[in-house]
Amino acid sequence: MDTNHSFRKVLALLFAVFSFAFAQAAEDGSFSSYLGKGAESQEIKKLESDYKCEMVNEDHYRSSTGMELIFKNGKLNQINLYKSSKVYGSFTGKLPNGLVFGSSSADVKKMLGKPSLEYSSSGYSEFELKDYGVSCWYENGQLSQISLALKGS
């Protein structure tokens, strides 16, 4: 077997492993791995396809499956997931960080820690994680929307 053929086999295997890892990321709620990826990357194209996202404009995609994607300078900057929205539909997949729609703010704090910003009266809290932030909105005291965003956005 020539060296060039072996090298191509290794590259193909690595590509398959990384493609599988990104596909699994959405299934297990690890959407943060998509943040910062280019709009034309295979990972983002697959995410858009899997969740039936349609372009509103070059920086904004939405789906009827409860997901909204916001791009900034050609990179995915923010992912919004909705429990139930007339515009975006209802997200029924696994949420990031072990969160569950319908959870109380106390339950969310147990999972994510102390919020960096909180407006209890309006039902909003923000949490700073290692590479990104998580914003949570509550309706009638229950988690109804989650936003993942790159830090500094």
N, CA, C and O atoms as a GROMACS GRO file, in nm:
protein
  612
    1MET      N    1   0.086  -0.118   0.000
    1MET     CA    2   0.000   0.000   0.000
    1MET      C    3   0.090   0.124   0.000
    1MET      O    4   0.183   0.133   0.080
    2ASP      N    5   0.062   0.218  -0.090
    2ASP     CA    6   0.150   0.335  -0.094
    2ASP      C    7   0.114   0.432   0.018
    2ASP      O    8   0.004   0.429   0.073
    3THR      N    9   0.209   0.519   0.051
    3THR     CA   10   0.194   0.613   0.162
    3THR      C   11   0.081   0.712   0.136
    3THR      O   12   0.007   0.747   0.227
    4ASN      N   13   0.068   0.757   0.012
    4ASN     CA   14  -0.036   0.853  -0.024
    4ASN      C   15  -0.175   0.794  -0.002
    4ASN      O   16  -0.264   0.862   0.048
    5HIS      N   17  -0.193   0.668  -0.038
    5HIS     CA   18  -0.323   0.601  -0.018
    5HIS      C   19  -0.354   0.588   0.131
    5HIS      O   20  -0.468   0.610   0.173
    6SER      N   21  -0.255   0.552   0.210
    6SER     CA   22  -0.274   0.540   0.356
    6SER      C   23  -0.308   0.674   0.417
    6SER      O   24  -0.394   0.683   0.505
    7PHE      N   25  -0.242   0.779   0.371
    7PHE     CA   26  -0.268   0.913   0.422
    7PHE      C   27  -0.412   0.954   0.393
    7PHE      O   28  -0.479   1.011   0.479
    8ARG      N   29  -0.460   0.925   0.271
    8ARG     CA   30  -0.598   0.958   0.235
    8ARG      C   31  -0.697   0.880   0.320
    8ARG      O   32  -0.802   0.933   0.356
    9LYS      N   33  -0.667   0.757   0.350
    9LYS     CA   34  -0.756   0.676   0.435
    9LYS      C   35  -0.765   0.735   0.576
    9LYS      O   36  -0.872   0.742   0.635
   10VAL      N   37  -0.650   0.777   0.628
   10VAL     CA   38  -0.647   0.838   0.762
   10VAL      C   39  -0.727   0.968   0.762
   10VAL      O   40  -0.805   0.993   0.854
   11LEU      N   41  -0.708   1.051   0.659
   11LEU     CA   42  -0.784   1.176   0.649
   11LEU      C   43  -0.934   1.149   0.640
   11LEU      O   44  -1.014   1.217   0.705
   12ALA      N   45  -0.973   1.051   0.561
   12ALA     CA   46  -1.115   1.016   0.549
   12ALA      C   47  -1.172   0.970   0.682
   12ALA      O   48  -1.284   1.007   0.718
   13LEU      N   49  -1.095   0.891   0.755
   13LEU     CA   50  -1.139   0.844   0.886
   13LEU      C   51  -1.154   0.960   0.984
   13LEU      O   52  -1.253   0.967   1.056
   14LEU      N   53  -1.057   1.051   0.986
   14LEU     CA   54  -1.064   1.168   1.074
   14LEU      C   55  -1.186   1.254   1.039
   14LEU      O   56  -1.256   1.302   1.128
   15PHE      N   57  -1.210   1.274   0.911
   15PHE     CA   58  -1.326   1.352   0.869
   15PHE      C   59  -1.455   1.287   0.918
   15PHE      O   60  -1.544   1.355   0.968
   16ALA      N   61  -1.465   1.156   0.904
   16ALA     CA   62  -1.584   1.084   0.949
   16ALA      C   63  -1.605   1.098   1.099
   16ALA      O   64  -1.717   1.119   1.145
   17VAL      N   65  -1.496   1.088   1.175
   17VAL     CA   66  -1.505   1.100   1.322
   17VAL      C   67  -1.552   1.240   1.361
   17VAL      O   68  -1.642   1.253   1.445
   18PHE      N   69  -1.493   1.345   1.301
   18PHE     CA   70  -1.532   1.481   1.335
   18PHE      C   71  -1.674   1.511   1.289
   18PHE      O   72  -1.748   1.580   1.360
   19SER      N   73  -1.715   1.462   1.174
   19SER     CA   74  -1.852   1.482   1.127
   19SER      C   75  -1.951   1.418   1.223
   19SER      O   76  -2.054   1.477   1.255
   20PHE      N   77  -1.920   1.296   1.269
   20PHE     CA   78  -2.006   1.227   1.364
   20PHE      C   79  -2.015   1.305   1.495
   20PHE      O   80  -2.122   1.318   1.554
   21ALA      N   81  -1.901   1.356   1.541
   21ALA     CA   82  -1.899   1.432   1.667
   21ALA      C   83  -1.989   1.554   1.659
   21ALA      O   84  -2.061   1.583   1.754
   22PHE      N   85  -1.986   1.627   1.547
   22PHE     CA   86  -2.071   1.744   1.534
   22PHE      C   87  -2.217   1.705   1.520
   22PHE      O   88  -2.304   1.775   1.572
   23ALA      N   89  -2.245   1.597   1.452
   23ALA     CA   90  -2.383   1.550   1.441
   23ALA      C   91  -2.436   1.513   1.579
   23ALA      O   92  -2.550   1.544   1.612
   24GLN      N   93  -2.355   1.446   1.658
   24GLN     CA   94  -2.394   1.407   1.793
   24GLN      C   95  -2.413   1.528   1.882
   24GLN      O   96  -2.496   1.526   1.973
   25ALA      N   97  -2.338   1.636   1.858
   25ALA     CA   98  -2.347   1.755   1.943
   25ALA      C   99  -2.489   1.808   1.947
   25ALA      O  100  -2.538   1.840   2.055
   26ALA      N  101  -2.555   1.818   1.834
   26ALA     CA  102  -2.692   1.868   1.833
   26ALA      C  103  -2.787   1.771   1.900
   26ALA      O  104  -2.880   1.813   1.970
   27GLU      N  105  -2.765   1.641   1.880
   27GLU     CA  106  -2.855   1.542   1.939
   27GLU      C  107  -2.846   1.539   2.091
   27GLU      O  108  -2.946   1.512   2.158
   28ASP      N  109  -2.729   1.567   2.146
   28ASP     CA  110  -2.716   1.561   2.292
   28ASP      C  111  -2.728   1.698   2.357
   28ASP      O  112  -2.700   1.713   2.476
   29GLY      N  113  -2.768   1.800   2.278
   29GLY     CA  114  -2.789   1.932   2.334
   29GLY      C  115  -2.664   2.016   2.347
   29GLY      O  116  -2.668   2.122   2.409
   30SER      N  117  -2.553   1.973   2.292
   30SER     CA  118  -2.427   2.048   2.303
   30SER      C  119  -2.414   2.148   2.189
   30SER      O  120  -2.318   2.142   2.112
   31PHE      N  121  -2.506   2.237   2.178
   31PHE     CA  122  -2.507   2.333   2.069
   31PHE      C  123  -2.390   2.430   2.074
   31PHE      O  124  -2.358   2.492   1.973
   32SER      N  125  -2.327   2.446   2.188
   32SER     CA  126  -2.218   2.543   2.200
   32SER      C  127  -2.104   2.512   2.104
   32SER      O  128  -2.028   2.603   2.069
   33SER      N  129  -2.089   2.387   2.061
   33SER     CA  130  -1.980   2.352   1.969
   33SER      C  131  -1.999   2.417   1.832
   33SER      O  132  -1.904   2.424   1.754
   34TYR      N  133  -2.118   2.464   1.800
   34TYR     CA  134  -2.144   2.529   1.673
   34TYR      C  135  -2.111   2.678   1.677
   34TYR      O  136  -2.085   2.739   1.573
   35LEU      N  137  -2.110   2.738   1.795
   35LEU     CA  138  -2.083   2.881   1.807
   35LEU      C  139  -1.944   2.912   1.752
   35LEU      O  140  -1.847   2.842   1.781
   36GLY      N  141  -1.936   3.018   1.672
   36GLY     CA  142  -1.810   3.060   1.614
   36GLY      C  143  -1.777   2.994   1.481
   36GLY      O  144  -1.681   3.033   1.415
   37LYS      N  145  -1.856   2.895   1.441
   37LYS     CA  146  -1.834   2.828   1.312
   37LYS      C  147  -1.882   2.918   1.199
   37LYS      O  148  -1.977   2.995   1.215
   38GLY      N  149  -1.816   2.909   1.085
   38GLY     CA  150  -1.851   2.988   0.968
   38GLY      C  151  -1.984   2.946   0.909
   38GLY      O  152  -2.021   2.829   0.914
   39ALA      N  153  -2.055   3.042   0.853
   39ALA     CA  154  -2.188   3.017   0.796
   39ALA      C  155  -2.182   2.914   0.684
   39ALA      O  156  -2.282   2.845   0.660
   40GLU      N  157  -2.070   2.901   0.616
   40GLU     CA  158  -2.057   2.808   0.505
   40GLU      C  159  -1.996   2.674   0.545
   40GLU      O  160  -1.976   2.587   0.460
   41SER      N  161  -1.966   2.656   0.674
   41SER     CA  162  -1.904   2.531   0.718
   41SER      C  163  -2.003   2.415   0.706
   41SER      O  164  -2.125   2.435   0.711
   42GLN      N  165  -1.950   2.295   0.691
   42GLN     CA  166  -2.036   2.177   0.682
   42GLN      C  167  -2.119   2.157   0.808
   42GLN      O  168  -2.234   2.115   0.801
   43GLU      N  169  -2.060   2.188   0.923
   43GLU     CA  170  -2.132   2.170   1.050
   43GLU      C  171  -2.256   2.260   1.056
   43GLU      O  172  -2.363   2.216   1.097
   44ILE      N  173  -2.240   2.385   1.015
   44ILE     CA  174  -2.353   2.479   1.019
   44ILE      C  175  -2.457   2.441   0.913
   44ILE      O  176  -2.577   2.449   0.939
   45LYS      N  177  -2.412   2.402   0.796
   45LYS     CA  178  -2.506   2.359   0.691
   45LYS      C  179  -2.588   2.240   0.739
   45LYS      O  180  -2.708   2.232   0.712
   46LYS      N  181  -2.525   2.147   0.810
   46LYS     CA  182  -2.597   2.031   0.862
   46LYS      C  183  -2.696   2.073   0.970
   46LYS      O  184  -2.810   2.025   0.973
   47LEU      N  185  -2.654   2.163   1.059
   47LEU     CA  186  -2.744   2.214   1.163
   47LEU      C  187  -2.866   2.280   1.100
   47LEU      O  188  -2.979   2.255   1.141
   48GLU      N  189  -2.842   2.364   1.000
   48GLU     CA  190  -2.953   2.432   0.930
   48GLU      C  191  -3.046   2.330   0.864
   48GLU      O  192  -3.168   2.345   0.868
   49SER      N  193  -2.988   2.228   0.805
   49SER     CA  194  -3.068   2.124   0.739
   49SER      C  195  -3.146   2.040   0.841
   49SER      O  196  -3.266   2.017   0.823
   50ASP      N  197  -3.078   1.995   0.946
   50ASP     CA  198  -3.143   1.910   1.047
   50ASP      C  199  -3.262   1.978   1.112
   50ASP      O  200  -3.362   1.912   1.144
   51TYR      N  201  -3.253   2.110   1.132
   51TYR     CA  202  -3.359   2.183   1.201
   51TYR      C  203  -3.444   2.268   1.105
   51TYR      O  204  -3.520   2.354   1.148
   52LYS      N  205  -3.427   2.241   0.975
   52LYS     CA  206  -3.508   2.306   0.872
   52LYS      C  207  -3.505   2.458   0.883
   52LYS      O  208  -3.609   2.524   0.875
   53CYS      N  209  -3.385   2.513   0.902
   53CYS     CA  210  -3.368   2.657   0.914
   53CYS      C  211  -3.376   2.723   0.777
   53CYS      O  212  -3.320   2.673   0.679
   54GLU      N  213  -3.445   2.834   0.771
   54GLU     CA  214  -3.458   2.911   0.648
   54GLU      C  215  -3.398   3.049   0.669
   54GLU      O  216  -3.411   3.108   0.776
   55MET      N  217  -3.333   3.099   0.564
   55MET     CA  218  -3.268   3.229   0.572
   55MET      C  219  -3.371   3.342   0.572
   55MET      O  220  -3.458   3.348   0.485
   56VAL      N  221  -3.361   3.430   0.671
   56VAL     CA  222  -3.439   3.553   0.674
   56VAL      C  223  -3.356   3.659   0.603
   56VAL      O  224  -3.406   3.731   0.516
   57ASN      N  225  -3.229   3.668   0.642
   57ASN     CA  226  -3.128   3.747   0.573
   57ASN      C  227  -2.994   3.679   0.602
   57ASN      O  228  -2.990   3.578   0.672
   58GLU      N  229  -2.885   3.732   0.551
   58GLU     CA  230  -2.758   3.660   0.563
   58GLU      C  231  -2.711   3.641   0.708
   58GLU      O  232  -2.625   3.556   0.734
   59ASP      N  233  -2.766   3.716   0.800
   59ASP     CA  234  -2.727   3.704   0.941
   59ASP      C  235  -2.833   3.639   1.029
   59ASP      O  236  -2.813   3.628   1.150
   60HIS      N  237  -2.943   3.597   0.971
   60HIS     CA  238  -3.056   3.550   1.052
   60HIS      C  239  -3.125   3.432   0.983
   60HIS      O  240  -3.172   3.443   0.870
   61TYR      N  241  -3.129   3.319   1.054
   61TYR     CA  242  -3.200   3.201   1.007
   61TYR      C  243  -3.302   3.163   1.113
   61TYR      O  244  -3.278   3.180   1.232
   62ARG      N  245  -3.416   3.113   1.069
   62ARG     CA  246  -3.517   3.067   1.164
   62ARG      C  247  -3.578   2.938   1.113
   62ARG      O  248  -3.574   2.906   0.995
   63SER      N  249  -3.635   2.865   1.207
   63SER     CA  250  -3.703   2.741   1.171
   63SER      C  251  -3.836   2.736   1.242
   63SER      O  252  -3.863   2.813   1.334
   64SER      N  253  -3.919   2.643   1.199
   64SER     CA  254  -4.046   2.621   1.267
   64SER      C  255  -4.031   2.511   1.372
   64SER      O  256  -4.130   2.465   1.429
   65THR      N  257  -3.906   2.470   1.398
   65THR     CA  258  -3.880   2.366   1.497
   65THR      C  259  -3.825   2.424   1.628
   65THR      O  260  -3.763   2.354   1.707
   66GLY      N  261  -3.848   2.555   1.649
   66GLY     CA  262  -3.811   2.617   1.775
   66GLY      C  263  -3.669   2.667   1.782
   66GLY      O  264  -3.616   2.685   1.892
   67MET      N  265  -3.604   2.691   1.668
   67MET     CA  266  -3.465   2.734   1.668
   67MET      C  267  -3.447   2.860   1.584
   67MET      O  268  -3.512   2.879   1.481
   68GLU      N  269  -3.356   2.946   1.631
   68GLU     CA  270  -3.318   3.067   1.559
   68GLU      C  271  -3.166   3.076   1.563
   68GLU      O  272  -3.105   3.056   1.669
   69LEU      N  273  -3.104   3.107   1.450
   69LEU     CA  274  -2.959   3.121   1.441
   69LEU      C  275  -2.925   3.264   1.401
   69LEU      O  276  -2.981   3.317   1.305
   70ILE      N  277  -2.833   3.326   1.475
   70ILE     CA  278  -2.790   3.462   1.447
   70ILE      C  279  -2.641   3.460   1.416
   70ILE      O  280  -2.560   3.408   1.493
   71PHE      N  281  -2.604   3.518   1.301
   71PHE     CA  282  -2.465   3.524   1.259
   71PHE      C  283  -2.413   3.666   1.272
   71PHE      O  284  -2.488   3.763   1.257
   72LYS      N  285  -2.285   3.677   1.298
   72LYS     CA  286  -2.218   3.807   1.306
   72LYS      C  287  -2.084   3.791   1.236
   72LYS      O  288  -2.005   3.704   1.272
   73ASN      N  289  -2.059   3.875   1.138
   73ASN     CA  290  -1.936   3.867   1.059
   73ASN      C  291  -1.913   3.727   1.001
   73ASN      O  292  -1.801   3.678   0.998
   74GLY      N  293  -2.022   3.664   0.956
   74GLY     CA  294  -2.012   3.534   0.892
   74GLY      C  295  -1.995   3.415   0.983
   74GLY      O  296  -1.977   3.303   0.935
   75LYS      N  297  -1.999   3.436   1.115
   75LYS     CA  298  -1.982   3.327   1.212
   75LYS      C  299  -2.108   3.316   1.298
   75LYS      O  300  -2.173   3.416   1.330
   76LEU      N  301  -2.141   3.192   1.335
   76LEU     CA  302  -2.258   3.172   1.422
   76LEU      C  303  -2.229   3.232   1.559
   76LEU      O  304  -2.138   3.189   1.629
   77ASN      N  305  -2.308   3.331   1.595
   77ASN     CA  306  -2.286   3.408   1.717
   77ASN      C  307  -2.385   3.372   1.827
   77ASN      O  308  -2.354   3.384   1.945
   78GLN      N  309  -2.505   3.330   1.788
   78GLN     CA  310  -2.610   3.307   1.887
   78GLN      C  311  -2.708   3.202   1.838
   78GLN      O  312  -2.743   3.198   1.720
   79ILE      N  313  -2.751   3.116   1.930
   79ILE     CA  314  -2.854   3.016   1.903
   79ILE      C  315  -2.965   3.036   2.004
   79ILE      O  316  -2.941   3.033   2.125
   80ASN      N  317  -3.086   3.056   1.955
   80ASN     CA  318  -3.202   3.070   2.042
   80ASN      C  319  -3.291   2.948   2.028
   80ASN      O  320  -3.319   2.903   1.917
   81LEU      N  321  -3.336   2.895   2.141
   81LEU     CA  322  -3.425   2.779   2.143
   81LEU      C  323  -3.552   2.817   2.219
   81LEU      O  324  -3.545   2.873   2.329
   82TYR      N  325  -3.666   2.787   2.159
   82TYR     CA  326  -3.795   2.829   2.213
   82TYR      C  327  -3.881   2.709   2.252
   82TYR      O  328  -3.891   2.611   2.180
   83LYS      N  329  -3.942   2.721   2.370
   83LYS     CA  330  -4.035   2.617   2.414
   83LYS      C  331  -4.158   2.617   2.324
   83LYS      O  332  -4.202   2.512   2.277
   84SER      N  333  -4.212   2.736   2.301
   84SER     CA  334  -4.330   2.749   2.218
   84SER      C  335  -4.338   2.893   2.167
   84SER      O  336  -4.352   2.987   2.246
   85SER      N  337  -4.328   2.908   2.035
   85SER     CA  338  -4.330   3.041   1.975
   85SER      C  339  -4.416   3.038   1.849
   85SER      O  340  -4.410   2.944   1.770
   86LYS      N  341  -4.497   3.141   1.832
   86LYS     CA  342  -4.578   3.150   1.711
   86LYS      C  343  -4.490   3.165   1.587
   86LYS      O  344  -4.526   3.117   1.480
   87VAL      N  345  -4.378   3.231   1.601
   87VAL     CA  346  -4.287   3.255   1.488
   87VAL      C  347  -4.192   3.137   1.467
   87VAL      O  348  -4.171   3.095   1.353
   88TYR      N  349  -4.135   3.084   1.574
   88TYR     CA  350  -4.028   2.984   1.563
   88TYR      C  351  -4.072   2.841   1.592
   88TYR      O  352  -3.995   2.748   1.570
   89GLY      N  353  -4.192   2.822   1.639
   89GLY     CA  354  -4.238   2.688   1.671
   89GLY      C  355  -4.188   2.642   1.807
   89GLY      O  356  -4.154   2.723   1.893
   90SER      N  357  -4.184   2.512   1.827
   90SER     CA  358  -4.147   2.453   1.956
   90SER      C  359  -4.026   2.362   1.940
   90SER      O  360  -4.027   2.270   1.858
   91PHE      N  361  -3.925   2.387   2.020
   91PHE     CA  362  -3.806   2.303   2.019
   91PHE      C  363  -3.834   2.181   2.107
   91PHE      O  364  -3.869   2.195   2.224
   92THR      N  365  -3.819   2.062   2.050
   92THR     CA  366  -3.849   1.940   2.124
   92THR      C  367  -3.725   1.854   2.147
   92THR      O  368  -3.734   1.746   2.206
   93GLY      N  369  -3.609   1.901   2.100
   93GLY     CA  370  -3.486   1.826   2.120
   93GLY      C  371  -3.431   1.842   2.260
   93GLY      O  372  -3.491   1.908   2.345
   94LYS      N  373  -3.316   1.783   2.282
   94LYS     CA  374  -3.249   1.793   2.411
   94LYS      C  375  -3.184   1.930   2.423
   94LYS      O  376  -3.114   1.975   2.332
   95LEU      N  377  -3.207   1.996   2.535
   95LEU     CA  378  -3.152   2.129   2.559
   95LEU      C  379  -3.008   2.121   2.610
   95LEU      O  380  -2.968   2.020   2.668
   96PRO      N  381  -2.933   2.228   2.590
   96PRO     CA  382  -2.794   2.229   2.637
   96PRO      C  383  -2.784   2.235   2.789
   96PRO      O  384  -2.876   2.279   2.857
   97ASN      N  385  -2.672   2.190   2.839
   97ASN     CA  386  -2.638   2.200   2.981
   97ASN      C  387  -2.737   2.130   3.073
   97ASN      O  388  -2.747   2.165   3.190
   98GLY      N  389  -2.809   2.033   3.021
   98GLY     CA  390  -2.904   1.957   3.102
   98GLY      C  391  -3.032   2.032   3.136
   98GLY      O  392  -3.111   1.985   3.218
   99LEU      N  393  -3.054   2.147   3.073
   99LEU     CA  394  -3.173   2.226   3.101
   99LEU      C  395  -3.298   2.160   3.042
   99LEU      O  396  -3.290   2.083   2.947
  100VAL      N  397  -3.412   2.192   3.102
  100VAL     CA  398  -3.540   2.138   3.059
  100VAL      C  399  -3.641   2.251   3.058
  100VAL      O  400  -3.656   2.322   3.158
  101PHE      N  401  -3.712   2.268   2.945
  101PHE     CA  402  -3.818   2.368   2.942
  101PHE      C  403  -3.919   2.337   3.052
  101PHE      O  404  -3.951   2.221   3.077
  102GLY      N  405  -3.968   2.443   3.116
  102GLY     CA  406  -4.062   2.426   3.226
  102GLY      C  407  -3.996   2.429   3.362
  102GLY      O  408  -4.063   2.433   3.465
  103SER      N  409  -3.861   2.426   3.364
  103SER     CA  410  -3.789   2.431   3.492
  103SER      C  411  -3.806   2.568   3.557
  103SER      O  412  -3.827   2.669   3.489
  104SER      N  413  -3.797   2.570   3.688
  104SER     CA  414  -3.801   2.697   3.761
  104SER      C  415  -3.663   2.763   3.755
  104SER      O  416  -3.564   2.697   3.721
  105SER      N  417  -3.656   2.890   3.788
  105SER     CA  418  -3.526   2.958   3.791
  105SER      C  419  -3.436   2.895   3.897
  105SER      O  420  -3.314   2.891   3.880
  106ALA      N  421  -3.493   2.846   4.005
  106ALA     CA  422  -3.414   2.779   4.109
  106ALA      C  423  -3.350   2.652   4.054
  106ALA      O  424  -3.234   2.622   4.084
  107ASP      N  425  -3.426   2.576   3.973
  107ASP     CA  426  -3.371   2.455   3.911
  107ASP      C  427  -3.258   2.489   3.814
  107ASP      O  428  -3.156   2.420   3.809
  108VAL      N  429  -3.277   2.596   3.737
  108VAL     CA  430  -3.174   2.638   3.641
  108VAL      C  431  -3.047   2.679   3.716
  108VAL      O  432  -2.937   2.646   3.674
  109LYS      N  433  -3.063   2.750   3.826
  109LYS     CA  434  -2.947   2.792   3.907
  109LYS      C  435  -2.872   2.671   3.963
  109LYS      O  436  -2.749   2.672   3.972
  110LYS      N  437  -2.945   2.568   4.000
  110LYS     CA  438  -2.879   2.446   4.049
  110LYS      C  439  -2.791   2.385   3.940
  110LYS      O  440  -2.686   2.328   3.970
  111MET      N  441  -2.833   2.397   3.815
  111MET     CA  442  -2.758   2.338   3.704
  111MET      C  443  -2.645   2.427   3.655
  111MET      O  444  -2.537   2.378   3.622
  112LEU      N  445  -2.669   2.560   3.651
  112LEU     CA  446  -2.571   2.651   3.591
  112LEU      C  447  -2.495   2.736   3.691
  112LEU      O  448  -2.397   2.802   3.655
  113GLY      N  449  -2.537   2.736   3.816
  113GLY     CA  450  -2.470   2.817   3.917
  113GLY      C  451  -2.535   2.954   3.932
  113GLY      O  452  -2.646   2.978   3.885
  114LYS      N  453  -2.462   3.043   3.998
  114LYS     CA  454  -2.514   3.177   4.024
  114LYS      C  455  -2.515   3.258   3.894
  114LYS      O  456  -2.416   3.261   3.822
  115PRO      N  457  -2.629   3.323   3.864
  115PRO     CA  458  -2.635   3.403   3.742
  115PRO      C  459  -2.545   3.527   3.752
  115PRO      O  460  -2.527   3.583   3.859
  116SER      N  461  -2.491   3.568   3.639
  116SER     CA  462  -2.410   3.690   3.635
  116SER      C  463  -2.502   3.813   3.628
  116SER      O  464  -2.460   3.923   3.662
  117LEU      N  465  -2.627   3.792   3.585
  117LEU     CA  466  -2.726   3.898   3.578
  117LEU      C  467  -2.863   3.834   3.595
  117LEU      O  468  -2.891   3.728   3.539
  118GLU      N  469  -2.948   3.900   3.674
  118GLU     CA  470  -3.081   3.842   3.696
  118GLU      C  471  -3.182   3.951   3.720
  118GLU      O  472  -3.159   4.044   3.797
  119TYR      N  473  -3.296   3.940   3.651
  119TYR     CA  474  -3.411   4.026   3.672
  119TYR      C  475  -3.528   3.936   3.707
  119TYR      O  476  -3.604   3.894   3.620
  120SER      N  477  -3.541   3.906   3.834
  120SER     CA  478  -3.644   3.813   3.879
  120SER      C  479  -3.784   3.860   3.844
  120SER      O  480  -3.870   3.779   3.808
  121SER      N  481  -3.808   3.992   3.855
  121SER     CA  482  -3.942   4.045   3.830
  121SER      C  483  -3.984   4.028   3.684
  121SER      O  484  -4.103   4.012   3.656
  122SER      N  485  -3.888   4.030   3.591
  122SER     CA  486  -3.925   4.014   3.450
  122SER      C  487  -3.898   3.873   3.398
  122SER      O  488  -3.929   3.843   3.283
  123GLY      N  489  -3.839   3.787   3.481
  123GLY     CA  490  -3.815   3.649   3.440
  123GLY      C  491  -3.700   3.631   3.344
  123GLY      O  492  -3.716   3.568   3.239
  124TYR      N  493  -3.583   3.686   3.379
  124TYR     CA  494  -3.467   3.676   3.291
  124TYR      C  495  -3.341   3.656   3.375
  124TYR      O  496  -3.325   3.717   3.481
  125SER      N  497  -3.252   3.571   3.325
  125SER     CA  498  -3.122   3.554   3.392
  125SER      C  499  -3.015   3.517   3.289
  125SER      O  500  -3.044   3.457   3.186
  126GLU      N  501  -2.892   3.555   3.320
  126GLU     CA  502  -2.777   3.525   3.235
  126GLU      C  503  -2.673   3.450   3.317
  126GLU      O  504  -2.655   3.475   3.436
  127PHE      N  505  -2.606   3.358   3.250
  127PHE     CA  506  -2.501   3.278   3.313
  127PHE      C  507  -2.378   3.281   3.224
  127PHE      O  508  -2.388   3.263   3.102
  128GLU      N  509  -2.263   3.303   3.283
  128GLU     CA  510  -2.137   3.303   3.209
  128GLU      C  511  -2.071   3.166   3.226
  128GLU      O  512  -2.035   3.127   3.336
  129LEU      N  513  -2.056   3.095   3.116
  129LEU     CA  514  -1.985   2.968   3.117
  129LEU      C  515  -1.847   2.992   3.057
  129LEU      O  516  -1.812   3.105   3.025
  130LYS      N  517  -1.769   2.888   3.042
  130LYS     CA  518  -1.630   2.904   3.000
  130LYS      C  519  -1.615   2.982   2.870
  130LYS      O  520  -1.544   3.083   2.866
  131ASP      N  521  -1.679   2.939   2.764
  131ASP     CA  522  -1.660   2.999   2.632
  131ASP      C  523  -1.781   3.074   2.578
  131ASP      O  524  -1.773   3.136   2.472
  132TYR      N  525  -1.890   3.069   2.649
  132TYR     CA  526  -2.013   3.130   2.598
  132TYR      C  527  -2.105   3.165   2.714
  132TYR      O  528  -2.083   3.125   2.829
  133GLY      N  529  -2.208   3.241   2.682
  133GLY     CA  530  -2.306   3.277   2.782
  133GLY      C  531  -2.439   3.210   2.753
  133GLY      O  532  -2.470   3.177   2.638
  134VAL      N  533  -2.517   3.190   2.858
  134VAL     CA  534  -2.651   3.132   2.846
  134VAL      C  535  -2.750   3.231   2.906
  134VAL      O  536  -2.736   3.272   3.021
  135SER      N  537  -2.848   3.271   2.826
  135SER     CA  538  -2.955   3.358   2.874
  135SER      C  539  -3.082   3.275   2.883
  135SER      O  540  -3.110   3.193   2.796
  136CYS      N  541  -3.157   3.296   2.989
  136CYS     CA  542  -3.280   3.220   3.013
  136CYS      C  543  -3.396   3.315   3.037
  136CYS      O  544  -3.384   3.412   3.112
  137TRP      N  545  -3.509   3.287   2.972
  137TRP     CA  546  -3.632   3.362   2.990
  137TRP      C  547  -3.734   3.269   3.052
  137TRP      O  548  -3.741   3.150   3.019
  138TYR      N  549  -3.815   3.326   3.141
  138TYR     CA  550  -3.917   3.247   3.211
  138TYR      C  551  -4.053   3.310   3.190
  138TYR      O  552  -4.068   3.432   3.196
  139GLU      N  553  -4.153   3.226   3.164
  139GLU     CA  554  -4.292   3.270   3.159
  139GLU      C  555  -4.366   3.198   3.269
  139GLU      O  556  -4.359   3.076   3.280
  140ASN      N  557  -4.436   3.274   3.351
  140ASN     CA  558  -4.507   3.218   3.466
  140ASN      C  559  -4.415   3.132   3.552
  140ASN      O  560  -4.455   3.028   3.604
  141GLY      N  561  -4.291   3.179   3.566
  141GLY     CA  562  -4.195   3.111   3.653
  141GLY      C  563  -4.130   2.987   3.593
  141GLY      O  564  -4.056   2.917   3.662
  142GLN      N  565  -4.157   2.957   3.464
  142GLN     CA  566  -4.102   2.837   3.401
  142GLN      C  567  -4.015   2.873   3.280
  142GLN      O  568  -4.049   2.964   3.203
  143LEU      N  569  -3.905   2.803   3.265
  143LEU     CA  570  -3.812   2.826   3.155
  143LEU      C  571  -3.883   2.810   3.021
  143LEU      O  572  -3.943   2.706   2.994
  144SER      N  573  -3.876   2.915   2.937
  144SER     CA  574  -3.948   2.912   2.810
  144SER      C  575  -3.859   2.943   2.689
  144SER      O  576  -3.898   2.918   2.575
  145GLN      N  577  -3.740   2.998   2.713
  145GLN     CA  578  -3.650   3.030   2.603
  145GLN      C  579  -3.506   3.028   2.655
  145GLN      O  580  -3.478   3.069   2.767
  146ILE      N  581  -3.416   2.980   2.569
  146ILE     CA  582  -3.274   2.973   2.603
  146ILE      C  583  -3.196   3.032   2.487
  146ILE      O  584  -3.226   3.007   2.371
  147SER      N  585  -3.095   3.109   2.520
  147SER     CA  586  -3.007   3.165   2.419
  147SER      C  587  -2.863   3.132   2.456
  147SER      O  588  -2.821   3.156   2.569
  148LEU      N  589  -2.788   3.077   2.361
  148LEU     CA  590  -2.645   3.054   2.376
  148LEU      C  591  -2.575   3.155   2.289
  148LEU      O  592  -2.609   3.168   2.172
  149ALA      N  593  -2.477   3.227   2.343
  149ALA     CA  594  -2.409   3.328   2.264
  149ALA      C  595  -2.261   3.330   2.298
  149ALA      O  596  -2.221   3.307   2.412
  150LEU      N  597  -2.181   3.360   2.196
  150LEU     CA  598  -2.038   3.377   2.219
  150LEU      C  599  -2.017   3.492   2.316
  150LEU      O  600  -2.093   3.588   2.316
  151LYS      N  601  -1.916   3.483   2.398
  151LYS     CA  602  -1.887   3.591   2.492
  151LYS      C  603  -1.848   3.716   2.414
  151LYS      O  604  -1.784   3.709   2.309
  152GLY      N  605  -1.889   3.831   2.468
  152GLY     CA  606  -1.858   3.958   2.405
  152GLY      C  607  -1.948   3.993   2.289
  152GLY      O  608  -1.918   4.084   2.212
  153SER      N  609  -2.060   3.922   2.276
  153SER     CA  610  -2.148   3.952   2.163
  153SER      C  611  -2.264   4.040   2.204
  153SER      O  612  -2.348   4.074   2.121
   0.00000   0.00000   0.00000
